[in-house]
Every structure is written in structure tokens, then in C-alpha cells.
Amino acid sequence: MNTALPPRSPAAPGPSTSASTIPGSIRLWQAVAAAHAALTLELEADGGACPVLAADAFAVLLSLADEPGHQLRMHELAERSHLTPSGLTRRVDRLEADGLLARVGCPGDRRGAFAQLTPRGLDELRRALPHHSAVLERYVAPRLDDAEVDGLIALLGDLAGSPRRDGEPTPR
């Protein structure tokens, strides 16, 4: 099935595109992207009150905090924090300069490196968690009840290919 939109030229505007002609999967992508952008803006708007200012820094530190030894290989950290490899490198450079994480050599691979949360990074994350939680509660709680939040987490986790709650990987 061809779902490509016809090209439009300035001289001939062509048919309008309404919500009914856009596939549901595209509308879903737009809604998820818009929700992510709105949540990020909410977090960044209050950023001055937060010890870890940027949402992407928070995502990196939180990803490391959840791991044994508070460390991950760089490619794993990019996946978990949802940053591009180059975006992650820039963010890790800044976090390392701020003393919030360190690059640690990988014993089995001389070229490989881990990003490891430092004690200072863990302290900053602990200070940032209440702020991020409060901002998200203010934004989400009026819109979704607890059951809807749990359902959305499960659905988005499945879409992202994350492990299911029972520990079984999502089939592809």
C-alpha cells in the first residue's frame, strides 16, 4: 500500500491532507513525539530549580544509576538514554567535566570504555529526582489516572522493545 503523500507545488496546491487520510501509525508517531516534546519543555522550563539542568543529563545519570556498579558501555548508555551516539558523547563530556560521571576502561576490551556514575553524580541525581518527579506529577496527574499511566508505560515499553513485565523479551 502506498501511503506517500502526493508532491505539492506552489502553483497547484493539490488535495488537502486531513486526519482521515493520514495512517494511524503516523498520527501515533506525531502524538508520541508531541507528548515527549511537551514533557521535555515542562522539565526544562523549571530547569533553573533543578541541580541537573537538562533532561538529557538526567536521562544519562538515571540510566547509570539503575545498573550494577553504576556503569554501562557507551553504546548501551546511548540506547538507554535515547541519545544519538554523538549527542551522548557531548553530554558525557560535559558530565565528566562536571565530575558527575567518569569514563572507565573495559578490562576485556582495551578500546572499550564504560561510563560510570560518580558518587557526586549519584548525589546530584538524588537531588534532581524530587524535582523531576514533581514536575511530571503536575503535568501528568491531571491528565491520567494511575491505571492509565501503568497501561501507557506497558504499551510504550512494548513499542520500544523493552522487556515485558514478566521478564520475557518483546517478540519482534
Helices and strands as residue ranges (DSSP letters): H 24-45, G 47-49, H 55-65, G 68-70, E 71-73, H 74-81, H 85-97, E 101-106, E 109-117, H 119-140, H 146-160
